[in-house]
Amino acid sequence: MVLTNQDMVDLVAFRRKLHSMPELSREEAQTAREVQAFLKATHPDWTLTDLGGHGIAAVYEGREPGPTVMVRAELDGLPIQEISDAPHRSATPGKGHLCGHDGHMAILAALARELGRQRPQRGRAILMFQPAEEDGSGAAAVVADPRFRQIAPDYAFALHNVPGLPFGRVALTEGPVNCASRGMRIVLTGKTAHASMPETGLSPVSVVADLMPKLTALGKGGLLEEDFSMVTVTHAKIGEPAFGVAPAHGEIWATLRTLTDAGMEELCASAEQLVLSVAREQGLGVEVSYDDIFHHCENAPEAVAHLRQALDAENVPYDRGDLPMRASEDFGRFGQKAPAAMFFLGAGEKHPSLHNPDYDFPDDLIPIGARVFMRTLRNLLG
């Protein structure tokens, strides 16, 4: 794959425009319009829009029968205030593309340019711009959309940039590469009382204080092996900000994390048993619910083999790196439908970390990611 100077000028401008206008999960309407406008000039054979929300799938068909190969990027940004002096910094207060999804979209835009110039010989190339990755709902919504059957892939590929990894170096391995995680919301209900007579009410204060360290202790920690687990308390609330009322309401939010989906089922069961036991012992009502549900992401050996072949051909250095990683990724949903693999592309050892307020995607990664994906597509589709 050869990107011209003009291609790079256009792709960088596209990436930076997206960077300046971040939208949160399930709100990516304008981002989707910008992607559609860029894709239109590459003349895909057909396009699905509003897929699982604001998702877009652009289809480039070959002349002969063959496999369907999907490459995925993400549309959404984060609810984080960006700290930057760059001209393309976020123009939306409290929101920022601080995970690099703007760069991932630009990489797929580069693929669209190449596929527009030269269709695959066989099969179909699908460029999937997925909504709502950051809250874990997007891939599930895309797969649940009845129209997904029209583009069901035989292989699915994705990447994520990784600060801390040497620039342009790839981490890749078979098996689990991203942990399962989910947000556990615990709501405790008692009875209010006057602050001078707390004994006439039923307060959740002692239960909240008791549960937080006990929940954390459920996590085994340690190496990222099959029995790895972690519980992180992220938020707690007791009553309302008033001095005259002993509270009746308490909440604890915690993120549960395991290497595998099977481990997550076990951790959830243990956490629920703990919460119910402690709350009911004190006579409190209790409700448990879950948000931001991410399945673990597993790289299929046959899909990894295709990426390795492409990396070798493109002379991109790679090894196992520090995989698997604790962070979650909802690309795992696609891996439940077809052999799938994600590789992790180094953004530089000293580059600001993902989700940091000063993070910005390195534009020079665009051609590297595009070359690896394009070589994978050509190897599979011709």
N, C-alpha and C positions, 0 to 999 in steps of 0.2 A: 504494500500500500504506500502510495506517495501522495502526501498532502502538499499542495502548492503553497507558495507564500501567501497568495490571496486566500486560499482555504484557511490558513492559520489566522490571518487577520480577521476573517469572518467568524471563525470559531471562537476566538478569544473575545471578540466583541459580543457574540451571542452569550458566552459564559458570563461575562461581566454584567451584561444587561440582566440576566437571570439573578445574578448575585445581588443586584441593587433592589430587587423587588421580591423578596422572600415571602412565601405564604405557608401557613401552617398546615398540618395534616388535615385532609378533607376539605381544605379551603383553596385548593390550587387552581382555581378557574383561569386566572390571568396567565399563570405559568403555562398551563395547558394550551392556551391560545397562542402564546409565543412559540411553543414547540410545534404546533400544527402549522404555523406560518413558515417556520424554517423547513419543515418536512415537505411542504407543498412544492417547493422549488426542486425537490429531488424526485418528484413524480412516483411515489409508491403505487403499486398496483391497486391496492385498496387499504383503507384505514378504518380501524374501530376507534371511536371516541367515547368519552364518558364511561369508560370501562371500570367497573367497580368503584365508581365515583368520578374523578376527573382523569382517569387513566387513558392512555393512547397506545394503540398497537399499530405500527406501520408495517405493511407486508410487501416484500419484494420477492416475486415469484420467478423460479427458473423455468426453462423450456421443457425439462424432463422431470419425470417423477423422482422423488427423493425425500429425505427426511425434512422435518420442520425444526429449525434451530432458532431459539429465542435468546436474545441478549437484553438484559434488563438494566434500567437506571431508575432513579427515584426523583419525584417531583418536589417534595416538601422540604421546608426549612424548619427552624427551631424557635421556640419562644425565649430567645436570649438577645439582649441588647449587644449589638456589635460595637467594638471599640476599634476604630480604624480611621486613618486619614486618607485612605485610597479614594480616588474619584468615583469608583464604582461601589463604594460602601452602601450598606442597606439604607434605603430611604424610608423604611417603615420602622418607627420606634418600637423597641421591644421584640423585634424579629430579625433573624439573620440566617444566611446560608453558612452555618458554622460547622457543617459536617462534610461538605464537599459535594452535595448532590447536584449543585450547579455544574461542577466539573464533570461528574458522571454523565449528565445530560449532554454536555458538549462532546464527550467521547462518542456517544451514540449518534450525535449529529454528524460527526466525522464519518461514521459508518454509513449514514444515510447518503452523504455526498458520494462516497465510493460506490455504493449499491445503485444509486441513481445513474451513475456513469456506466456501470457494468453489472448487470443482473447476475445472480448465481446461475450456474449451468443447470442445476437440478434442485428439486425441493423448494423450500421457502425459508427466507430469512425474516425473522420477526424482531422488530425493534420495539421493546416494551418500556414505556415511560409510566412507571407505577406510582399511584398516589399513596399517601399516608403510611410511609415506611416507619416514621419515627414513633408512632404510637402502636405499631404492630397490627393495625387493622387493614392495611392496604392490600397486601398480597392475598389475604383471605377473601377480601371483597372481590378482587379480580378473578380469582379461581371460582368463586361462587356465582359470578355473572354468567348467565346461560350462554352468552356469546363467546365465552372463553373456549368452548368446545370447537369453535371455528378455527382456532389458532393453537390448539393443544400441542405443545412441543414434544419432540422426541429427545431433545437435549435443551437444557437451559443453562445460561452462563451469566455471571455478574462479576463485578469487582468492587472493592472499596479502597480508597486511599488510606494510608496509615502513616501519620507522623511518628517519628521515632525510628522508622525503618529507613535505611539509606536510600537516597533519591533514586528512583527508577528500578530498585531491586524488588523482586516479587517474593512473597511468602505463599506457599501452596502445599497442601497435603491432602491425603484421603481421610475420610472419616469425619467426626465432629470438628467443626472449626469455629462455631459460635454457640454460646450457651443458650439454653432455654431460660426465659425469665417471665415473670408476671408480677403485676402490682396487686397486693392484697390490701383491701380496705376493711378495717374492723370498726364497726359502730357499736358503741356501748350505750345503753339507755337505763337510767335510774329514775330518781324523783328529786326535784328541786326542794330546797329549804332555805329559810332565812339563814344568813351567814352566822347569826348569833346562836342558832339552834340546829346545827348540821345533823344532829342525831335524829331529827324528825324527817330527814330525807334519805336518799340513797345515792351516794356520790360515786362516780367511777374513778376518782383520783387515784386511790390505792391500787386499783386494778391496772390502770394505764401504767403507773410506775412499776408494777410487778411484771407486766407482760413485756415491756420493751427489752429488758436484758434477757428474758427467757426466750423471746423470739430470736434475738440475735444469736443466742447460744445453740439454736437448732442447726445453724450452719456449721458444717464440718471443716470448711476451708481447705487449706492444703493445696496440693498439686491438682492441676486440671485433668484428673482421671475420672473413671466412670462414676465413683461415689462422691465426687465434688458437690458441695452445696454451700450456699451463702444466703444469709438473710440480712438485709440492710434496712433499718428503720429510717424512713425519709421524711416523716411528718407526724406530728401529734397535736391534738387539740383537746382542751377541756373547757366546757362551758362557754360562757360569754364574758367579755371584758367588763366585769362588774364586781364591786367589793361587797355588795350586800346580798349576794346570792350564792349559796352552795350549789355546785353544778349537778345537772342530771345527764349531761351528754358528754361523751368522750369519743375520740377517733384516734386510731393509729393506722398509718399507712406504712407498708413495708414492701420492699422488692425482694422477691424470692428468686434464686438463681441456681441452676443445676447444669451439668454438662449435657444431660439427655432429657428427653421428654418423659421417659420412664421414671427417672429420678425426680422430676418435677411433681409427678403424681404422688410419689411417696412423701415429698416435702410438704406439699399442700395438705395431705391427710394429717401429718404430724402437727402442722401449725394450727389447723382447724381444731384438732383434738385438744391442744393446749389452750387455745382461746376459749373454747366452750367450757372446759373444765374450770378455769380460773374465774371466768365471768359468772357462771351459774353458782359457783361456790359462794359468791358474794350477792347473789340474788339479782344480778343485772340482766337485762335483756341484751341480746347480742345478734348482730347480723354480719355476715362475711360475704364480700363480693370481690370480683377480680376485674382489673383493667390492664391495658397494655400487655396483651398476651402474645408472647413470642415463642414459637416452637424452636427447638435447637436446629441449627443449620449443619447439614452433613454433606460432604463432598463425595459423590459417587466415583469409584475408581476409574470407570470407563470415561467419565467426563473429565476427570483430572488428567488422564492420559492424553486427551485431545489438547488440553491447555499446555501440557508439557511439550508436546510436539510443536505447538505454535511458538512457545517461548524459546525453544532451541533454534527454530528456524529464524526467529527475529533477533537472536543473540541477546535476549533479555535475561540477566542473571536471576536465579531463583534458588530457594531452598525451603526447608520447612519453617524457618523463622521461629517465632514464639507461639505457633499455633498448637492447640486451639486457644482462643481468647475468651475472656470473661464476657465481653460485650455481646449483645444480642443483635439479631438481624432477621427480618421476616422473609428473606429470600428462601428460608427453609421450607416455606409452604409450597414453592414450586418444585422443590426436591421431592415432595410427596407425590408429584404427578409424573415426573420424568427424571432420568439421570441428570444431575445438576452439579455444578461446581462454581465456587467463587474463589477468585484470587485476590491478594492484598498487595497493593502497589505502593511502594515507599514514597512518602512525600518529603523525606529528609530527616536526618537525625535530630536536628535542632528546630524543626518546624513546629509552630504552636500546635498543641494537641486538639483533637476533635472536641467540639462543643466548648472550646475556650472562646472568650469574646474577641480575641485578636486573630482567630484562625481565618485563613483565606486559601482557597484551592490553588496550587501552583499550576499556572497555565501550561508549563512545559511538560506536564504529565499527559496532556491531551493526546499528542501523537503516539506516545508509548502505549497507552491503553488501547487506542484505536488500532494500532498495528497488531497487537496480540489478538484482539477480537476478530479483526479482519482475516488474519491468517487462519484462525480457527474456523471461521465461516467458509473460507475458500477450500480448506482441507476437507471439510464435510460436504460442501455443496458444489465445489468447483467454480 
